[in-house]
């Protein structure tokens, strides 16, 4: 039997998990699955009728496929994976507890409005979001969710963190759960990585190259780029599996442009729906998140 992970980055989506994956891969004592977002605990072992319409074709569908993700772990001191769907789908925490009860859990959270907008920008980047206005896309969420239970269009839905995080808090000892803020990672990635290394019990003195932020919310500069990224066999995945993360990101920066950001009036309209959830998260993790409740 292959070794299973002893730590998992459970989310949230659009909160820097791709960067964490890339930085952790550099550590000589850490093994990360080659496939980011195995989605095994969230979407594995499901009957065909329950698989979301747009579930990743690259997910680990069975226990055997999941185990193969770690067959090359060897004697790594820490073995992990990153699947942001785990925070979103309630079944994930219990399935993790049953399969890897001693695992450590890392969760990165972000200002919910900023996370929602980043999710929208990614959907535009990948080419499957044809609506160009963020507010209009948010208005379509409920209708889209009724037809497709994947995370593809869960812009605001995936920005509610409390219930998903509570599932893990109820099943894993608090000392084995590390909750970080995306803002901390963005402001001082090196310090954040030292904290993660210490949490995982690997050499905290190792300094990874954190000079590149991976999988940023960028928009294609042309329709040709959007088409290449939106095809089933996407150029993006081909590049990710065959080139170093830094080179993939640098290439993306050449063919993409930054999105304009969340207009103040849009933030004012969206923020009230998240205030109570943010308060609940504050109580759950014992952190001041008042900035997420401010205009």
C-alpha positions as CSV (number, residue, x, y, z in Angstrom):
1,X,0.0,0.0,0.0
2,X,1.3,3.5,-0.9
3,X,1.9,6.0,1.8
4,X,-1.0,8.4,2.3
5,X,-0.6,12.1,3.2
6,X,0.0,13.2,6.7
7,X,-1.0,16.8,5.9
8,X,-3.6,18.3,3.6
9,X,-4.2,21.9,2.4
10,X,-8.0,21.9,2.4
11,X,-8.7,25.4,1.0
12,X,-10.1,27.8,0.5
13,X,-10.1,28.2,-3.3
14,X,-8.4,31.3,-4.6
15,X,-6.5,31.8,-1.3
16,X,-3.0,31.0,-2.4
17,X,-3.1,27.2,-2.2
18,X,-1.3,26.9,-5.6
19,X,1.6,29.0,-4.3
20,X,1.7,27.0,-1.1
21,X,1.9,23.8,-3.1
22,X,4.7,25.2,-5.2
23,X,6.7,26.5,-2.2
24,X,6.3,23.2,-0.2
25,X,7.5,21.2,-3.2
26,X,10.8,22.9,-2.9
27,X,11.4,21.6,0.6
28,X,13.8,18.6,0.6
29,X,11.8,16.9,3.4
30,X,8.4,17.4,1.8
31,X,6.6,15.4,-0.9
32,X,3.5,16.9,-2.6
33,X,1.3,15.0,-5.0
34,X,2.1,15.8,-8.6
35,X,-1.6,16.4,-9.2
36,X,-2.9,19.4,-7.3
37,X,-6.5,19.1,-6.4
38,X,-6.9,15.3,-6.2
39,X,-10.4,16.0,-4.8
40,X,-10.5,12.5,-3.5
41,X,-12.2,13.2,-0.1
42,X,-14.7,15.6,-1.7
43,X,-15.5,13.9,-5.0
44,X,-14.0,10.5,-4.9
45,X,-15.9,7.2,-4.5
46,X,-19.1,8.8,-5.8
47,X,-21.7,7.1,-8.0
48,X,-21.8,8.6,-11.4
49,X,-25.2,10.2,-10.7
50,X,-23.8,12.3,-7.9
51,X,-20.6,13.6,-9.6
52,X,-21.0,17.3,-10.4
53,X,-21.3,18.1,-14.1
54,X,-18.0,19.9,-14.2
55,X,-16.0,17.9,-11.7
56,X,-12.3,17.8,-12.6
57,X,-11.5,15.0,-15.0
58,X,-8.1,14.7,-13.3
59,X,-9.5,14.0,-9.8
60,X,-8.7,10.8,-7.9
61,X,-11.9,8.9,-8.5
62,X,-11.1,5.9,-6.3
63,X,-8.9,5.0,-3.3
64,X,-6.5,3.2,-5.6
65,X,-6.1,6.3,-7.8
66,X,-5.5,8.4,-4.7
67,X,-2.9,6.1,-3.3
68,X,-1.0,6.3,-6.6
69,X,-0.7,10.0,-6.1
70,X,1.8,9.3,-3.3
71,X,3.6,6.2,-4.6
72,X,6.9,8.2,-5.1
73,X,6.8,9.7,-1.6
74,X,9.7,7.5,-0.4
75,X,11.1,8.5,2.9
76,X,9.8,12.1,2.9
77,X,9.3,13.4,6.4
78,X,6.0,15.1,5.4
79,X,3.7,14.0,2.6
80,X,0.8,16.2,1.5
81,X,-1.6,17.4,-1.1
82,X,-3.8,20.5,-1.7
83,X,-7.5,20.3,-2.6
84,X,-9.5,23.5,-2.0
85,X,-12.7,21.5,-2.6
86,X,-12.3,19.9,0.8
87,X,-13.4,23.0,2.6
88,X,-16.4,23.4,0.3
89,X,-17.9,19.9,0.3
90,X,-19.1,18.8,3.8
91,X,-18.3,15.1,3.2
92,X,-14.6,15.8,3.0
93,X,-13.8,16.2,6.7
94,X,-15.3,12.9,7.8
95,X,-13.7,11.0,4.9
96,X,-10.4,12.4,5.8
97,X,-10.8,11.5,9.5
98,X,-11.6,7.9,8.5
99,X,-8.6,7.6,6.1
100,X,-5.9,9.7,7.7
101,X,-7.0,10.4,11.3
102,X,-3.6,11.7,12.3
103,X,-3.3,14.2,9.5
104,X,-2.5,17.8,9.9
105,X,-4.9,20.3,8.3
106,X,-3.9,23.6,6.7
107,X,-6.5,26.1,5.7
108,X,-6.0,29.5,4.2
109,X,-8.9,32.0,4.2
110,X,-9.3,35.4,2.5
111,X,-11.5,38.4,2.5
112,X,-14.7,36.9,1.2
113,X,-15.5,39.6,-1.4
114,X,-12.0,39.6,-2.7
115,X,-12.0,35.8,-2.9
116,X,-15.3,35.8,-4.8
117,X,-13.9,38.3,-7.3
118,X,-10.7,36.3,-7.7
119,X,-12.8,33.2,-8.4
120,X,-14.7,35.1,-11.1
121,X,-11.5,36.4,-12.6
122,X,-10.2,32.8,-12.8
123,X,-13.3,31.6,-14.5
124,X,-12.8,34.4,-17.1
125,X,-9.2,33.4,-17.4
126,X,-10.1,29.8,-18.0
127,X,-12.6,30.7,-20.6
128,X,-15.7,29.1,-19.2
129,X,-17.2,32.3,-17.8
130,X,-18.7,34.2,-20.7
131,X,-20.4,36.9,-18.6
132,X,-18.0,39.9,-18.4
133,X,-19.6,41.7,-15.5
134,X,-18.9,40.4,-12.0
135,X,-22.2,41.5,-10.5
136,X,-24.2,39.9,-13.3
137,X,-22.3,36.6,-12.8
138,X,-23.1,36.7,-9.1
139,X,-26.7,37.1,-9.9
140,X,-26.6,33.9,-11.9
141,X,-25.1,31.8,-9.2
142,X,-28.2,30.2,-7.7
143,X,-29.5,29.1,-11.1
144,X,-26.2,27.7,-12.1
145,X,-25.8,25.9,-8.8
146,X,-29.2,24.2,-9.3
147,X,-27.9,22.7,-12.6
148,X,-24.2,22.0,-11.6
149,X,-22.9,21.3,-8.1
150,X,-19.3,21.8,-9.1
151,X,-17.4,24.8,-7.8
152,X,-17.1,26.3,-11.2
153,X,-19.4,29.2,-10.6
154,X,-19.5,29.4,-6.8
155,X,-18.3,32.9,-6.6
156,X,-20.0,34.0,-3.4
157,X,-21.1,30.5,-2.2
158,X,-17.5,29.4,-1.8
159,X,-16.7,32.5,0.3
160,X,-18.7,31.2,3.3
161,X,-16.1,29.5,5.4
162,X,-17.5,28.7,8.8
163,X,-19.5,25.6,8.2
164,X,-16.8,23.9,6.2
165,X,-14.1,24.8,8.7
166,X,-16.3,23.6,11.6
167,X,-16.5,20.1,10.0
168,X,-12.7,19.8,10.4
169,X,-12.6,21.4,13.9
170,X,-15.1,18.8,15.1
171,X,-13.0,15.9,13.8
172,X,-9.3,16.9,14.2
173,X,-7.5,18.1,17.3
174,X,-7.2,21.9,17.3
175,X,-3.4,21.7,17.6
176,X,-3.3,19.9,14.2
177,X,-5.3,22.6,12.4
178,X,-3.4,25.6,11.1
179,X,-5.6,28.5,9.9
180,X,-3.9,31.2,7.9
181,X,-5.0,34.4,6.2
182,X,-4.3,35.0,2.6
183,X,-3.3,38.5,3.4
184,X,-0.5,37.2,5.7
185,X,0.8,35.0,2.9
186,X,0.7,37.8,0.4
187,X,2.5,40.3,2.7
188,X,5.3,38.0,3.9
189,X,5.3,34.6,2.2
190,X,8.7,33.7,3.7
191,X,7.4,34.1,7.3
192,X,4.3,32.2,6.4
193,X,6.3,29.3,5.1
194,X,8.5,29.2,8.2
195,X,5.3,28.9,10.2
196,X,4.0,26.1,8.0
197,X,7.4,24.2,8.1
198,X,7.3,24.4,11.9
199,X,3.7,23.1,11.9
200,X,4.7,20.2,9.7
201,X,7.8,19.3,11.7
202,X,10.2,19.8,8.8
203,X,13.4,21.9,8.9
204,X,12.1,25.5,9.4
205,X,15.5,26.9,8.4
206,X,14.9,25.9,4.8
207,X,14.1,29.0,2.7
208,X,12.0,28.4,-0.4
209,X,11.9,30.7,-3.4
210,X,8.7,32.7,-2.7
211,X,9.4,35.4,-5.3
212,X,6.6,34.3,-7.6
213,X,2.9,34.2,-6.7
214,X,1.4,31.3,-8.6
215,X,-2.0,31.0,-10.3
216,X,-2.9,34.7,-9.9
217,X,-6.2,36.0,-11.0
218,X,-5.3,37.2,-14.5
219,X,-7.3,37.8,-17.6
220,X,-6.3,36.7,-21.1
221,X,-4.9,39.4,-23.3
222,X,-6.6,37.9,-26.4
223,X,-9.4,35.6,-27.5
224,X,-6.8,33.1,-28.7
225,X,-5.3,32.8,-25.3
226,X,-8.7,32.4,-23.7
227,X,-9.5,29.6,-26.2
228,X,-6.3,27.8,-25.5
229,X,-6.9,27.9,-21.7
230,X,-10.6,26.9,-22.1
231,X,-10.3,23.7,-24.2
232,X,-10.7,20.4,-22.4
233,X,-7.1,19.5,-22.9
234,X,-5.9,22.9,-21.7
235,X,-2.5,24.4,-22.5
236,X,-2.4,25.5,-18.9
237,X,-2.5,21.9,-17.5
238,X,0.0,20.7,-20.1
239,X,2.5,23.5,-19.1
240,X,1.9,22.8,-15.3
241,X,2.7,19.1,-15.7
242,X,5.8,19.7,-17.9
243,X,7.5,22.9,-16.7
244,X,8.7,24.3,-13.4
245,X,6.0,26.3,-11.5
246,X,8.1,29.5,-11.7
247,X,8.4,29.2,-15.5
248,X,4.7,28.5,-15.9
249,X,3.8,31.6,-13.9
250,X,6.3,33.8,-15.7
251,X,4.8,32.7,-19.1
252,X,1.3,33.4,-17.8
253,X,2.3,36.9,-16.8
254,X,3.4,37.5,-20.4
255,X,0.1,36.5,-22.0
256,X,-2.3,37.7,-19.2
257,X,-3.2,41.0,-17.7
258,X,-4.3,41.8,-14.1
259,X,-8.1,42.2,-13.6
260,X,-9.4,45.7,-12.6
261,X,-10.3,44.7,-9.0
262,X,-13.6,45.0,-7.1
263,X,-15.3,48.4,-7.4
264,X,-16.2,50.0,-4.1
265,X,-19.9,50.1,-4.8
266,X,-19.9,46.3,-5.6
267,X,-18.1,45.6,-2.3
268,X,-20.7,47.7,-0.5
269,X,-23.5,45.6,-2.0
270,X,-21.9,42.2,-1.4
271,X,-20.3,42.7,2.0
272,X,-23.5,42.4,4.1
273,X,-24.1,38.8,3.1
274,X,-20.8,37.7,4.6
275,X,-20.7,39.7,7.9
276,X,-22.3,37.0,10.0
277,X,-20.1,34.2,8.6
278,X,-17.0,36.2,9.2
279,X,-18.1,36.8,12.8
280,X,-18.6,33.0,13.3
281,X,-15.2,32.3,11.8
282,X,-13.6,34.9,14.2
283,X,-15.1,33.0,17.1
284,X,-14.1,29.6,15.8
285,X,-10.4,30.4,15.2
286,X,-9.9,33.2,17.7
287,X,-8.7,35.7,15.2
288,X,-9.6,39.4,14.5
289,X,-11.1,39.5,11.0
290,X,-12.7,42.9,11.3
291,X,-11.0,44.1,8.1
292,X,-13.1,41.6,6.2
293,X,-16.2,43.3,7.5
294,X,-15.1,46.7,6.4
295,X,-15.8,48.6,3.2
